């Protein structure tokens, strides 16, 4: 856990103590013989809260300073990692635009170019759109692409369709092969854009790998549980039928039921399909280290290597090597 997150947690606990103490004073009032003691205790608690708040603010400033320095060093950190590769950028409805901009800014220094961008809409990740997505997957499937018979969830099938249409297929190394023709890709793209499921730019060529950038939802509120489960299925289907995908998020998505946490915990789908989906995860895409990891991890998954990177539980390393 980072110092920043620790500071926030401690500050929250201290604030809770302070509020509880104040509430106790309000209830007991002057009838308590310990009012002076409680007053001193309140002062001590307030001082502790102020101290923790100061530490948290200092930690935030340190992180900001590190990010500012990292921005100047990041291009060299990814230089040539994706030489002559084509990358597909996919974003979810809750994505932070600054995260997307930062990752896009590292594509060219890495020696790659963007094959296309896809912006998933709310309809794409909604329960109501599931049947329509499965229908599109079944009726627009490129000739050389197959859908799973064991896992027929909407997210899995649409991920397999888009992986087959927009990504190359590779077992690792430089021998990636196209899985669809130009007209087949156009049919898939048009079906999904005209159905108001996503926006698309480019996609005239299949990409060597994909980077899925999402927000920081922990999957606990409202329909977020369904969305996180759908995105896990989608990412696994994409990674199973494509040459590799990096799922990158803000820290919250690596907690509780968030999509990154689910991807790191999930193995049943791969076992059912009899092969390992080529997926890497990054949980700090809002920091330069995570943006660098997204590029480096993309090169790794294209070569057949997976990993989990970031600052949250479940990550194996802070930064992709």
Short mmCIF file of the C-alpha atoms (twelve columns), coordinates in Angstrom:
data_MODEL
# 
_entry.id   MODEL 
# 
loop_
_atom_site.group_PDB 
_atom_site.id 
_atom_site.type_symbol 
_atom_site.label_atom_id 
_atom_site.label_alt_id 
_atom_site.label_comp_id 
_atom_site.label_asym_id 
_atom_site.label_seq_id 
_atom_site.Cartn_x 
_atom_site.Cartn_y 
_atom_site.Cartn_z 
_atom_site.pdbx_PDB_model_num 
ATOM 1   C CA . UNK A 1   0.000   0.000   0.000   1 
ATOM 2   C CA . UNK A 2   1.389   3.454   -0.908  1 
ATOM 3   C CA . UNK A 3   2.167   6.130   1.669   1 
ATOM 4   C CA . UNK A 4   -0.584  8.210   0.120   1 
ATOM 5   C CA . UNK A 5   -3.222  5.531   0.627   1 
ATOM 6   C CA . UNK A 6   -1.922  4.815   4.150   1 
ATOM 7   C CA . UNK A 7   -2.173  8.465   5.037   1 
ATOM 8   C CA . UNK A 8   -5.740  8.661   3.806   1 
ATOM 9   C CA . UNK A 9   -6.691  5.561   5.772   1 
ATOM 10  C CA . UNK A 10  -5.104  6.841   8.970   1 
ATOM 11  C CA . UNK A 11  -6.642  10.262  8.467   1 
ATOM 12  C CA . UNK A 12  -10.050 8.692   8.031   1 
ATOM 13  C CA . UNK A 13  -9.656  6.677   11.215  1 
ATOM 14  C CA . UNK A 14  -8.472  9.692   13.170  1 
ATOM 15  C CA . UNK A 15  -11.364 11.784  11.886  1 
ATOM 16  C CA . UNK A 16  -13.719 9.048   12.996  1 
ATOM 17  C CA . UNK A 17  -12.220 9.126   16.511  1 
ATOM 18  C CA . UNK A 18  -12.559 12.895  16.620  1 
ATOM 19  C CA . UNK A 19  -16.193 12.833  15.536  1 
ATOM 20  C CA . UNK A 20  -16.977 10.091  18.033  1 
ATOM 21  C CA . UNK A 21  -15.420 12.084  20.845  1 
ATOM 22  C CA . UNK A 22  -17.302 15.234  19.921  1 
ATOM 23  C CA . UNK A 23  -20.539 13.265  19.829  1 
ATOM 24  C CA . UNK A 24  -19.788 11.912  23.312  1 
ATOM 25  C CA . UNK A 25  -19.271 15.413  24.669  1 
ATOM 26  C CA . UNK A 26  -22.549 16.558  23.119  1 
ATOM 27  C CA . UNK A 27  -24.480 13.740  24.786  1 
ATOM 28  C CA . UNK A 28  -22.822 13.948  28.194  1 
ATOM 29  C CA . UNK A 29  -22.492 17.718  28.279  1 
ATOM 30  C CA . UNK A 30  -21.774 19.439  31.577  1 
ATOM 31  C CA . UNK A 31  -23.338 16.562  33.502  1 
ATOM 32  C CA . UNK A 32  -20.116 14.635  33.065  1 
ATOM 33  C CA . UNK A 33  -17.444 15.261  35.595  1 
ATOM 34  C CA . UNK A 34  -14.787 14.606  33.025  1 
ATOM 35  C CA . UNK A 35  -15.507 17.550  30.717  1 
ATOM 36  C CA . UNK A 36  -12.041 19.079  31.144  1 
ATOM 37  C CA . UNK A 37  -10.412 15.743  30.464  1 
ATOM 38  C CA . UNK A 38  -12.518 15.287  27.329  1 
ATOM 39  C CA . UNK A 39  -11.623 18.790  26.184  1 
ATOM 40  C CA . UNK A 40  -7.911  17.987  26.493  1 
ATOM 41  C CA . UNK A 41  -8.535  14.690  24.692  1 
ATOM 42  C CA . UNK A 42  -10.286 16.545  21.878  1 
ATOM 43  C CA . UNK A 43  -7.344  18.894  21.500  1 
ATOM 44  C CA . UNK A 44  -4.919  15.965  21.362  1 
ATOM 45  C CA . UNK A 45  -7.080  14.209  18.781  1 
ATOM 46  C CA . UNK A 46  -7.314  17.329  16.640  1 
ATOM 47  C CA . UNK A 47  -3.541  17.641  16.749  1 
ATOM 48  C CA . UNK A 48  -3.177  14.026  15.625  1 
ATOM 49  C CA . UNK A 49  -5.631  14.577  12.777  1 
ATOM 50  C CA . UNK A 50  -3.755  17.701  11.720  1 
ATOM 51  C CA . UNK A 51  -0.482  15.771  11.812  1 
ATOM 52  C CA . UNK A 52  -1.837  12.931  9.678   1 
ATOM 53  C CA . UNK A 53  -3.399  15.414  7.253   1 
ATOM 54  C CA . UNK A 54  -0.056  17.194  6.925   1 
ATOM 55  C CA . UNK A 55  1.699   13.878  6.250   1 
ATOM 56  C CA . UNK A 56  -0.902  12.975  3.638   1 
ATOM 57  C CA . UNK A 57  -0.531  16.351  1.908   1 
ATOM 58  C CA . UNK A 58  3.241   15.959  1.921   1 
ATOM 59  C CA . UNK A 59  2.900   12.483  0.402   1 
ATOM 60  C CA . UNK A 60  0.625   13.886  -2.295  1 
ATOM 61  C CA . UNK A 61  3.170   16.576  -3.111  1 
ATOM 62  C CA . UNK A 62  5.924   13.959  -3.330  1 
ATOM 63  C CA . UNK A 63  3.847   11.856  -5.730  1 
ATOM 64  C CA . UNK A 64  3.075   14.916  -7.862  1 
ATOM 65  C CA . UNK A 65  6.746   15.841  -7.983  1 
ATOM 66  C CA . UNK A 66  7.679   12.292  -8.990  1 
ATOM 67  C CA . UNK A 67  5.060   12.345  -11.747 1 
ATOM 68  C CA . UNK A 68  6.322   15.685  -13.041 1 
ATOM 69  C CA . UNK A 69  9.836   14.292  -13.248 1 
ATOM 70  C CA . UNK A 70  8.539   11.052  -14.717 1 
ATOM 71  C CA . UNK A 71  6.844   12.839  -17.594 1 
ATOM 72  C CA . UNK A 72  10.233  13.940  -18.892 1 
ATOM 73  C CA . UNK A 73  11.795  10.501  -18.401 1 
ATOM 74  C CA . UNK A 74  8.895   8.351   -19.655 1 
ATOM 75  C CA . UNK A 75  9.671   8.560   -23.403 1 
ATOM 76  C CA . UNK A 76  13.162  7.155   -22.795 1 
ATOM 77  C CA . UNK A 77  11.710  4.479   -20.504 1 
ATOM 78  C CA . UNK A 78  9.591   3.067   -23.353 1 
ATOM 79  C CA . UNK A 79  11.900  3.865   -26.276 1 
ATOM 80  C CA . UNK A 80  11.712  1.171   -28.953 1 
ATOM 81  C CA . UNK A 81  9.662   -1.232  -26.782 1 
ATOM 82  C CA . UNK A 82  6.938   -1.521  -29.441 1 
ATOM 83  C CA . UNK A 83  9.071   -0.982  -32.514 1 
ATOM 84  C CA . UNK A 84  7.001   -1.215  -35.727 1 
ATOM 85  C CA . UNK A 85  3.930   -2.458  -33.823 1 
ATOM 86  C CA . UNK A 86  0.324   -1.328  -34.195 1 
ATOM 87  C CA . UNK A 87  -1.644  -0.742  -30.995 1 
ATOM 88  C CA . UNK A 88  -5.401  -0.684  -30.473 1 
ATOM 89  C CA . UNK A 89  -6.597  1.691   -27.728 1 
ATOM 90  C CA . UNK A 90  -9.923  0.803   -26.053 1 
ATOM 91  C CA . UNK A 91  -11.533 2.996   -23.393 1 
ATOM 92  C CA . UNK A 92  -14.485 2.408   -21.058 1 
ATOM 93  C CA . UNK A 93  -17.246 4.958   -20.287 1 
ATOM 94  C CA . UNK A 94  -15.716 5.929   -16.913 1 
ATOM 95  C CA . UNK A 95  -12.184 6.478   -18.195 1 
ATOM 96  C CA . UNK A 96  -10.238 9.612   -17.297 1 
ATOM 97  C CA . UNK A 97  -9.242  11.439  -20.481 1 
ATOM 98  C CA . UNK A 98  -5.913  12.532  -19.020 1 
ATOM 99  C CA . UNK A 99  -4.914  8.875   -18.566 1 
ATOM 100 C CA . UNK A 100 -5.741  8.143   -22.201 1 
ATOM 101 C CA . UNK A 101 -3.834  11.190  -23.405 1 
ATOM 102 C CA . UNK A 102 -0.763  10.197  -21.412 1 
ATOM 103 C CA . UNK A 103 -0.717  6.639   -22.791 1 
ATOM 104 C CA . UNK A 104 -1.258  7.869   -26.354 1 
ATOM 105 C CA . UNK A 105 1.685   10.205  -25.879 1 
ATOM 106 C CA . UNK A 106 3.994   7.235   -25.284 1 
ATOM 107 C CA . UNK A 107 2.956   5.186   -28.322 1 
ATOM 108 C CA . UNK A 108 5.204   7.018   -30.792 1 
ATOM 109 C CA . UNK A 109 8.309   7.111   -28.521 1 
ATOM 110 C CA . UNK A 110 7.861   3.359   -28.124 1 
ATOM 111 C CA . UNK A 111 8.237   3.002   -31.894 1 
ATOM 112 C CA . UNK A 112 4.605   2.079   -32.530 1 
ATOM 113 C CA . UNK A 113 1.516   3.669   -34.041 1 
ATOM 114 C CA . UNK A 114 -2.166  3.589   -33.141 1 
ATOM 115 C CA . UNK A 115 -4.082  1.197   -35.379 1 
ATOM 116 C CA . UNK A 116 -7.391  2.487   -34.085 1 
ATOM 117 C CA . UNK A 117 -9.281  3.747   -31.069 1 
ATOM 118 C CA . UNK A 118 -12.514 2.325   -29.640 1 
ATOM 119 C CA . UNK A 119 -14.622 4.125   -27.057 1 
ATOM 120 C CA . UNK A 120 -17.048 1.761   -25.338 1 
ATOM 121 C CA . UNK A 121 -20.393 3.383   -24.514 1 
ATOM 122 C CA . UNK A 122 -22.714 2.785   -21.559 1 
ATOM 123 C CA . UNK A 123 -24.909 0.559   -23.731 1 
ATOM 124 C CA . UNK A 124 -21.958 -1.728  -24.425 1 
ATOM 125 C CA . UNK A 125 -21.415 -2.505  -20.733 1 
ATOM 126 C CA . UNK A 126 -25.090 -2.550  -19.723 1 
ATOM 127 C CA . UNK A 127 -27.114 -5.646  -18.923 1 
ATOM 128 C CA . UNK A 128 -29.781 -4.529  -21.428 1 
ATOM 129 C CA . UNK A 129 -27.324 -4.641  -24.323 1 
ATOM 130 C CA . UNK A 130 -26.130 -8.197  -23.675 1 
ATOM 131 C CA . UNK A 131 -28.463 -10.061 -26.024 1 
ATOM 132 C CA . UNK A 132 -27.823 -7.644  -28.890 1 
ATOM 133 C CA . UNK A 133 -24.057 -7.994  -28.449 1 
ATOM 134 C CA . UNK A 134 -24.304 -11.780 -28.549 1 
ATOM 135 C CA . UNK A 135 -26.362 -11.521 -31.740 1 
ATOM 136 C CA . UNK A 136 -23.790 -9.244  -33.371 1 
ATOM 137 C CA . UNK A 137 -21.007 -11.608 -32.349 1 
ATOM 138 C CA . UNK A 138 -22.815 -14.570 -33.920 1 
ATOM 139 C CA . UNK A 139 -23.811 -12.844 -37.169 1 
ATOM 140 C CA . UNK A 140 -20.691 -10.790 -38.011 1 
ATOM 141 C CA . UNK A 141 -17.997 -13.304 -37.091 1 
ATOM 142 C CA . UNK A 142 -15.028 -13.306 -39.518 1 
ATOM 143 C CA . UNK A 143 -14.566 -16.619 -41.333 1 
ATOM 144 C CA . UNK A 144 -11.455 -17.689 -39.428 1 
ATOM 145 C CA . UNK A 145 -12.660 -16.743 -35.931 1 
ATOM 146 C CA . UNK A 146 -14.532 -18.957 -33.483 1 
ATOM 147 C CA . UNK A 147 -16.703 -18.261 -30.451 1 
ATOM 148 C CA . UNK A 148 -16.565 -20.328 -27.305 1 
ATOM 149 C CA . UNK A 149 -19.229 -23.001 -26.886 1 
ATOM 150 C CA . UNK A 150 -18.411 -23.429 -23.199 1 
ATOM 151 C CA . UNK A 151 -18.656 -19.777 -22.188 1 
ATOM 152 C CA . UNK A 152 -21.468 -17.899 -23.888 1 
ATOM 153 C CA . UNK A 153 -21.562 -14.768 -21.713 1 
ATOM 154 C CA . UNK A 154 -22.075 -11.523 -23.697 1 
ATOM 155 C CA . UNK A 155 -18.756 -10.056 -22.572 1 
ATOM 156 C CA . UNK A 156 -16.786 -13.167 -23.499 1 
ATOM 157 C CA . UNK A 157 -18.365 -13.524 -26.963 1 
ATOM 158 C CA . UNK A 158 -18.078 -9.847  -27.927 1 
ATOM 159 C CA . UNK A 159 -14.480 -9.850  -26.682 1 
ATOM 160 C CA . UNK A 160 -13.719 -12.871 -28.860 1 
ATOM 161 C CA . UNK A 161 -15.383 -11.188 -31.846 1 
ATOM 162 C CA . UNK A 162 -13.462 -7.950  -31.455 1 
ATOM 163 C CA . UNK A 163 -10.218 -9.775  -30.743 1 
ATOM 164 C CA . UNK A 164 -10.643 -11.789 -33.922 1 
ATOM 165 C CA . UNK A 165 -11.658 -8.764  -35.991 1 
ATOM 166 C CA . UNK A 166 -9.292  -6.081  -34.735 1 
ATOM 167 C CA . UNK A 167 -6.255  -7.950  -33.402 1 
ATOM 168 C CA . UNK A 168 -3.708  -10.250 -34.933 1 
ATOM 169 C CA . UNK A 169 -3.272  -13.771 -33.611 1 
ATOM 170 C CA . UNK A 170 0.090   -14.849 -32.267 1 
ATOM 171 C CA . UNK A 171 1.574   -17.549 -30.097 1 
ATOM 172 C CA . UNK A 172 4.397   -15.171 -29.177 1 
ATOM 173 C CA . UNK A 173 7.231   -13.651 -31.154 1 
ATOM 174 C CA . UNK A 174 6.934   -11.894 -34.504 1 
ATOM 175 C CA . UNK A 175 4.786   -14.435 -36.354 1 
ATOM 176 C CA . UNK A 176 1.441   -12.684 -35.819 1 
ATOM 177 C CA . UNK A 177 -1.212  -13.319 -38.438 1 
ATOM 178 C CA . UNK A 178 -4.287  -11.407 -39.518 1 
ATOM 179 C CA . UNK A 179 -7.537  -13.090 -38.547 1 
ATOM 180 C CA . UNK A 180 -9.928  -11.027 -40.647 1 
ATOM 181 C CA . UNK A 181 -10.114 -9.185  -43.927 1 
ATOM 182 C CA . UNK A 182 -10.730 -5.465  -44.372 1 
ATOM 183 C CA . UNK A 183 -14.389 -5.962  -45.363 1 
ATOM 184 C CA . UNK A 184 -14.939 -8.279  -42.357 1 
ATOM 185 C CA . UNK A 185 -13.485 -5.698  -39.963 1 
ATOM 186 C CA . UNK A 186 -15.725 -3.034  -41.488 1 
ATOM 187 C CA . UNK A 187 -18.836 -5.161  -40.954 1 
ATOM 188 C CA . UNK A 188 -17.970 -5.657  -37.265 1 
ATOM 189 C CA . UNK A 189 -17.093 -2.005  -36.752 1 
ATOM 190 C CA . UNK A 190 -20.238 -0.733  -38.513 1 
ATOM 191 C CA . UNK A 191 -22.523 -3.137  -36.648 1 
ATOM 192 C CA . UNK A 192 -21.213 -1.953  -33.280 1 
ATOM 193 C CA . UNK A 193 -21.114 1.772   -34.084 1 
ATOM 194 C CA . UNK A 194 -24.527 1.830   -35.771 1 
ATOM 195 C CA . UNK A 195 -25.951 -0.078  -32.807 1 
ATOM 196 C CA . UNK A 196 -24.665 2.759   -30.573 1 
ATOM 197 C CA . UNK A 197 -22.409 0.394   -28.618 1 
ATOM 198 C CA . UNK A 198 -19.151 2.228   -29.255 1 
ATOM 199 C CA . UNK A 199 -17.301 4.908   -31.161 1 
ATOM 200 C CA . UNK A 200 -14.490 3.914   -33.462 1 
ATOM 201 C CA . UNK A 201 -11.682 5.621   -35.314 1 
ATOM 202 C CA . UNK A 202 -9.321  3.865   -37.684 1 
ATOM 203 C CA . UNK A 203 -9.436  0.049   -37.446 1 
ATOM 204 C CA . UNK A 204 -8.365  -0.273  -41.076 1 
ATOM 205 C CA . UNK A 205 -5.601  -2.665  -40.042 1 
ATOM 206 C CA . UNK A 206 -5.413  -5.352  -37.348 1 
ATOM 207 C CA . UNK A 207 -3.364  -4.384  -34.304 1 
ATOM 208 C CA . UNK A 208 -0.523  -6.334  -32.732 1 
ATOM 209 C CA . UNK A 209 -1.926  -5.722  -29.258 1 
ATOM 210 C CA . UNK A 210 -4.576  -3.774  -27.342 1 
ATOM 211 C CA . UNK A 211 -4.516  -1.503  -24.308 1 
ATOM 212 C CA . UNK A 212 -7.834  -1.290  -22.469 1 
ATOM 213 C CA . UNK A 213 -7.954  1.806   -20.243 1 
ATOM 214 C CA . UNK A 214 -10.662 1.999   -17.613 1 
ATOM 215 C CA . UNK A 215 -11.485 4.090   -14.536 1 
ATOM 216 C CA . UNK A 216 -11.209 3.265   -10.859 1 
ATOM 217 C CA . UNK A 217 -14.534 1.648   -9.941  1 
ATOM 218 C CA . UNK A 218 -14.332 -1.033  -7.239  1 
ATOM 219 C CA . UNK A 219 -17.448 -2.693  -8.665  1 
ATOM 220 C CA . UNK A 220 -19.518 -2.306  -5.493  1 
ATOM 221 C CA . UNK A 221 -22.144 0.379   -6.170  1 
ATOM 222 C CA . UNK A 222 -25.263 0.191   -8.301  1 
ATOM 223 C CA . UNK A 223 -24.737 -1.671  -11.544 1 
ATOM 224 C CA . UNK A 224 -20.959 -1.495  -11.216 1 
ATOM 225 C CA . UNK A 225 -20.841 -5.137  -10.162 1 
ATOM 226 C CA . UNK A 226 -22.297 -6.198  -13.518 1 
ATOM 227 C CA . UNK A 227 -20.065 -3.768  -15.421 1 
ATOM 228 C CA . UNK A 228 -16.893 -5.046  -13.727 1 
ATOM 229 C CA . UNK A 229 -17.863 -8.663  -14.402 1 
ATOM 230 C CA . UNK A 230 -18.708 -7.860  -18.016 1 
ATOM 231 C CA . UNK A 231 -15.393 -6.064  -18.559 1 
ATOM 232 C CA . UNK A 232 -13.495 -8.997  -17.055 1 
ATOM 233 C CA . UNK A 233 -15.235 -11.364 -19.508 1 
ATOM 234 C CA . UNK A 234 -14.675 -8.935  -22.379 1 
ATOM 235 C CA . UNK A 235 -10.963 -8.577  -21.609 1 
ATOM 236 C CA . UNK A 236 -10.491 -12.334 -21.322 1 
ATOM 237 C CA . UNK A 237 -12.310 -12.948 -24.604 1 
ATOM 238 C CA . UNK A 238 -10.226 -10.246 -26.259 1 
ATOM 239 C CA . UNK A 239 -7.002  -11.721 -24.877 1 
ATOM 240 C CA . UNK A 240 -8.022  -15.259 -25.811 1 
ATOM 241 C CA . UNK A 241 -8.735  -14.536 -29.487 1 
ATOM 242 C CA . UNK A 242 -6.189  -11.768 -29.912 1 
ATOM 243 C CA . UNK A 243 -2.432  -11.411 -29.709 1 
ATOM 244 C CA . UNK A 244 -2.505  -9.742  -26.287 1 
ATOM 245 C CA . UNK A 245 -4.205  -7.097  -24.174 1 
ATOM 246 C CA . UNK A 246 -3.168  -4.873  -21.276 1 
ATOM 247 C CA . UNK A 247 -5.972  -3.880  -18.898 1 
ATOM 248 C CA . UNK A 248 -4.999  -0.629  -17.159 1 
ATOM 249 C CA . UNK A 249 -6.937  1.227   -14.468 1 
ATOM 250 C CA . UNK A 250 -6.790  3.590   -11.535 1 
ATOM 251 C CA . UNK A 251 -6.181  1.947   -8.133  1 
ATOM 252 C CA . UNK A 252 -9.842  1.504   -7.156  1 
ATOM 253 C CA . UNK A 253 -10.451 -1.093  -9.865  1 
ATOM 254 C CA . UNK A 254 -7.902  -3.392  -8.196  1 
ATOM 255 C CA . UNK A 255 -9.965  -3.418  -4.991  1 
ATOM 256 C CA . UNK A 256 -12.968 -5.530  -3.978  1 
ATOM 257 C CA . UNK A 257 -14.995 -6.430  -7.099  1 
ATOM 258 C CA . UNK A 258 -13.230 -4.116  -9.543  1 
ATOM 259 C CA . UNK A 259 -12.325 -5.375  -12.998 1 
ATOM 260 C CA . UNK A 260 -8.564  -5.520  -12.319 1 
ATOM 261 C CA . UNK A 261 -9.096  -7.426  -9.070  1 
ATOM 262 C CA . UNK A 262 -11.351 -9.884  -10.929 1 
ATOM 263 C CA . UNK A 263 -8.864  -10.368 -13.739 1 
ATOM 264 C CA . UNK A 264 -6.111  -11.093 -11.249 1 
ATOM 265 C CA . UNK A 265 -8.294  -13.588 -9.397  1 
ATOM 266 C CA . UNK A 266 -9.820  -15.251 -12.450 1 
ATOM 267 C CA . UNK A 267 -8.535  -18.456 -13.987 1 
ATOM 268 C CA . UNK A 268 -11.668 -20.520 -14.562 1 
ATOM 269 C CA . UNK A 269 -12.436 -19.137 -17.997 1 
ATOM 270 C CA . UNK A 270 -8.947  -19.878 -19.293 1 
ATOM 271 C CA . UNK A 271 -9.115  -23.380 -17.874 1 
ATOM 272 C CA . UNK A 272 -12.444 -23.937 -19.604 1 
ATOM 273 C CA . UNK A 273 -11.015 -22.843 -22.936 1 
ATOM 274 C CA . UNK A 274 -7.901  -24.961 -22.522 1 
ATOM 275 C CA . UNK A 275 -5.452  -22.104 -23.101 1 
ATOM 276 C CA . UNK A 276 -4.212  -19.001 -21.313 1 
ATOM 277 C CA . UNK A 277 -5.549  -15.619 -22.374 1 
ATOM 278 C CA . UNK A 278 -2.697  -13.205 -22.983 1 
ATOM 279 C CA . UNK A 279 -3.503  -10.455 -20.462 1 
ATOM 280 C CA . UNK A 280 -1.405  -8.126  -18.301 1 
ATOM 281 C CA . UNK A 281 -2.847  -5.769  -15.679 1 
ATOM 282 C CA . UNK A 282 -1.778  -2.318  -14.475 1 
ATOM 283 C CA . UNK A 283 -3.500  -0.617  -11.516 1 
ATOM 284 C CA . UNK A 284 -1.939  2.865   -11.432 1 
ATOM 285 C CA . UNK A 285 -2.540  4.278   -14.891 1 
ATOM 286 C CA . UNK A 286 -3.058  7.729   -13.333 1 
ATOM 287 C CA . UNK A 287 0.662   7.863   -12.549 1 
ATOM 288 C CA . UNK A 288 3.613   7.922   -14.937 1 
ATOM 289 C CA . UNK A 289 4.877   4.585   -13.632 1 
ATOM 290 C CA . UNK A 290 1.578   2.976   -14.647 1 
ATOM 291 C CA . UNK A 291 1.626   4.618   -18.064 1 
ATOM 292 C CA . UNK A 292 5.145   3.319   -18.673 1 
ATOM 293 C CA . UNK A 293 4.061   -0.118  -17.439 1 
ATOM 294 C CA . UNK A 294 1.131   -0.140  -19.887 1 
ATOM 295 C CA . UNK A 295 3.524   0.296   -22.820 1 
ATOM 296 C CA . UNK A 296 6.142   -2.150  -21.564 1 
ATOM 297 C CA . UNK A 297 3.508   -4.732  -20.603 1 
ATOM 298 C CA . UNK A 298 1.968   -4.409  -24.058 1 
ATOM 299 C CA . UNK A 299 5.280   -5.407  -25.597 1 
ATOM 300 C CA . UNK A 300 5.429   -8.333  -23.181 1 
ATOM 301 C CA . UNK A 301 1.953   -9.710  -23.928 1 
ATOM 302 C CA . UNK A 302 2.573   -9.475  -27.654 1 
ATOM 303 C CA . UNK A 303 5.618   -11.677 -27.027 1 
ATOM 304 C CA . UNK A 304 3.510   -14.067 -24.944 1 
ATOM 305 C CA . UNK A 305 4.469   -12.870 -21.440 1 
ATOM 306 C CA . UNK A 306 1.850   -11.819 -18.884 1 
ATOM 307 C CA . UNK A 307 2.191   -9.911  -15.599 1 
ATOM 308 C CA . UNK A 308 0.493   -7.653  -13.045 1 
ATOM 309 C CA . UNK A 309 1.948   -4.274  -12.157 1 
ATOM 310 C CA . UNK A 310 1.205   -1.344  -9.872  1 
ATOM 311 C CA . UNK A 311 0.743   -0.389  -6.230  1 
ATOM 312 C CA . UNK A 312 -2.252  -2.479  -5.154  1 
ATOM 313 C CA . UNK A 313 -2.633  -5.974  -3.710  1 
ATOM 314 C CA . UNK A 314 -2.305  -8.559  -6.462  1 
ATOM 315 C CA . UNK A 315 0.429   -6.751  -8.379  1 
ATOM 316 C CA . UNK A 316 3.685   -8.675  -8.729  1 
ATOM 317 C CA . UNK A 317 5.935   -5.713  -9.480  1 
ATOM 318 C CA . UNK A 318 5.711   -1.924  -9.270  1 
ATOM 319 C CA . UNK A 319 6.716   -1.403  -12.893 1 
ATOM 320 C CA . UNK A 320 6.907   -3.694  -15.918 1 
ATOM 321 C CA . UNK A 321 10.543  -4.377  -16.762 1 
# 
